[in-house]
Amino acid sequence: MPFPIDDKLVIAVASTALFDLAESDDIFKRKGLDEYRRHQRTNEGIPFAPGVAFPFVRRLLSLNTGSKECPVEVVLLSHNDPDTGLRVFKSIEHHGLDISRGAFLNGKAPHSYMESFNASLLLSGNVENVRAAIAAGHAAGLVLGSPFDDDLRDKELRVAFDFDAVLADDSAEAVFHETQDIHAFHAAEVEQAAVPRRPGPLHRLFQGLAALQNDESVRRRREETPAVRIAVITARNAPSHERVVTTFREWNVQPDETFFLGGIDKTRILKAFKPHIFFDDQLIHLEAGSRYGAMVHVPFGIKNRTDAQLAPPVVAHGEGR
């Protein structure tokens, strides 16, 4: 019987996002592939420690608790071959994650199989793989920073998004990039306030999470599963706020919390909201936020086609394999 994948929210993760592979990555860079393989075989019975995206993945999977339909699926897309990747699956089992499907691609770009698994997002610690996925038209994010403490007494799953070039396309940012005039940006957005923005790379994930909030089977199991809470944190402010509202109405989605900051440091909101994952297209908004959750760079849009955005200032763990 075919695996019923098309109606699920599917997230693809690389081992570099799920686990802390800093030591393995260091061996790969310093000693090469053969020594890396020997290291994984020798330590096959020693599970990897949780990585930056681990809390998000664990809470997302817990939405399946007590459900026959299992509305969420997480698949592993690994750069490794099955032999050296065995330690990853053993680590998944050790940590009790319900991940049973994956692909070991022996160096091939993981995004090649995102459509095969109906994945709405690829999370990785490898900048080249993320950029290749974005260039191919897929949603992908580079996981940054260090693993953080996850309070298991807290039962919510909190996900935060930037708006421009993350949930929506980058057409508005292009106006500011071309003019370098905030007044021109506001004027353009006011003129088109009644025109919804086109979807951006993470629109599908956004819609999928919102659908889980409204899923009757998930709501019935609320005592067993975490509540999903969605925030949009944007540097916009009035008068450019109206087009955001117009866009959400067109998409028939309303975030739980929406912030129009007008240039205020987003870290102030991240500290209070405590997202398990936050997606932004600008690295400047992610540098200081890693102590509050997984920070994910989405290298999409006009601002990521400039030299300033080519290399992340925050080290991603396990960039190699």
Secondary structure in CASP SS format (residue, H / E / C, confidence):
PFRMAT SS
TARGET T0000
AUTHOR 0000-0000-0000
METHOD secondary structure of the structure
MODEL  1
M C 1.00
P C 1.00
F C 1.00
P C 1.00
I C 1.00
D C 1.00
D C 1.00
K C 1.00
L E 1.00
V E 1.00
I E 1.00
A E 1.00
V E 1.00
A C 1.00
S H 1.00
T H 1.00
A H 1.00
L H 1.00
F E 1.00
D C 1.00
L C 1.00
A H 1.00
E H 1.00
S H 1.00
D H 1.00
D H 1.00
I H 1.00
F H 1.00
K H 1.00
R H 1.00
K H 1.00
G C 1.00
L H 1.00
D H 1.00
E H 1.00
Y H 1.00
R H 1.00
R H 1.00
H H 1.00
Q H 1.00
R H 1.00
T H 1.00
N C 1.00
E C 1.00
G C 1.00
I C 1.00
P C 1.00
F C 1.00
A C 1.00
P E 1.00
G C 1.00
V C 1.00
A C 1.00
F H 1.00
P H 1.00
F H 1.00
V H 1.00
R H 1.00
R H 1.00
L H 1.00
L H 1.00
S H 1.00
L H 1.00
N H 1.00
T C 1.00
G C 1.00
S C 1.00
K C 1.00
E C 1.00
C C 1.00
P C 1.00
V E 1.00
E E 1.00
V E 1.00
V E 1.00
L E 1.00
L E 1.00
S E 1.00
H C 1.00
N C 1.00
D C 1.00
P H 1.00
D H 1.00
T H 1.00
G H 1.00
L H 1.00
R H 1.00
V H 1.00
F H 1.00
K H 1.00
S H 1.00
I H 1.00
E H 1.00
H H 1.00
H C 1.00
G C 1.00
L C 1.00
D C 1.00
I C 1.00
S C 1.00
R C 1.00
G E 1.00
A E 1.00
F E 1.00
L C 1.00
N C 1.00
G C 1.00
K C 1.00
A C 1.00
P H 1.00
H H 1.00
S H 1.00
Y H 1.00
M C 1.00
E C 1.00
S C 1.00
F C 1.00
N C 1.00
A E 1.00
S E 1.00
L E 1.00
L E 1.00
L E 1.00
S E 1.00
G C 1.00
N C 1.00
V H 1.00
E H 1.00
N H 1.00
V H 1.00
R H 1.00
A H 1.00
A H 1.00
I H 1.00
A H 1.00
A C 1.00
G C 1.00
H C 1.00
A C 1.00
A E 1.00
G E 1.00
L E 1.00
V E 1.00
L E 1.00
G C 1.00
S C 1.00
P C 1.00
F C 1.00
D C 1.00
D C 1.00
D C 1.00
L C 1.00
R C 1.00
D C 1.00
K C 1.00
E C 1.00
L E 1.00
R E 1.00
V E 1.00
A E 1.00
F E 1.00
D C 1.00
F C 1.00
D E 1.00
A C 1.00
V C 1.00
L C 1.00
A E 1.00
D C 1.00
D C 1.00
S H 1.00
A H 1.00
E H 1.00
A H 1.00
V H 1.00
F H 1.00
H H 1.00
E H 1.00
T H 1.00
Q C 1.00
D C 1.00
I H 1.00
H H 1.00
A H 1.00
F H 1.00
H H 1.00
A H 1.00
A H 1.00
E H 1.00
V H 1.00
E H 1.00
Q C 1.00
A C 1.00
A C 1.00
V C 1.00
P C 1.00
R C 1.00
R C 1.00
P E 1.00
G C 1.00
P C 1.00
L C 1.00
H H 1.00
R H 1.00
L H 1.00
F H 1.00
Q H 1.00
G H 1.00
L H 1.00
A H 1.00
A H 1.00
L H 1.00
Q H 1.00
N H 1.00
D C 1.00
E H 1.00
S H 1.00
V H 1.00
R H 1.00
R H 1.00
R C 1.00
R C 1.00
E C 1.00
E C 1.00
T C 1.00
P C 1.00
A C 1.00
V E 1.00
R E 1.00
I E 1.00
A E 1.00
V E 1.00
I E 1.00
T E 1.00
A C 1.00
R C 1.00
N C 1.00
A C 1.00
P C 1.00
S C 1.00
H H 1.00
E H 1.00
R H 1.00
V H 1.00
V H 1.00
T H 1.00
T H 1.00
F H 1.00
R H 1.00
E H 1.00
W H 1.00
N C 1.00
V C 1.00
Q C 1.00
P C 1.00
D C 1.00
E E 1.00
T E 1.00
F E 1.00
F E 1.00
L C 1.00
G C 1.00
G C 1.00
I C 1.00
D C 1.00
K C 1.00
T H 1.00
R H 1.00
I H 1.00
L H 1.00
K H 1.00
A H 1.00
F H 1.00
K C 1.00
P C 1.00
H C 1.00
I E 1.00
F E 1.00
F E 1.00
D E 1.00
D C 1.00
Q C 1.00
L H 1.00
I H 1.00
H H 1.00
L C 1.00
E C 1.00
A C 1.00
G C 1.00
S H 1.00
R H 1.00
Y H 1.00
G C 1.00
A E 1.00
M E 1.00
V E 1.00
H E 1.00
V C 1.00
P C 1.00
F C 1.00
G C 1.00
I H 1.00
K H 1.00
N H 1.00
R H 1.00
T C 1.00
D H 1.00
A H 1.00
Q H 1.00
L C 1.00
A C 1.00
P C 1.00
P C 1.00
V C 1.00
V C 1.00
A C 1.00
H C 1.00
G C 1.00
E C 1.00
G C 1.00
R C 1.00
END
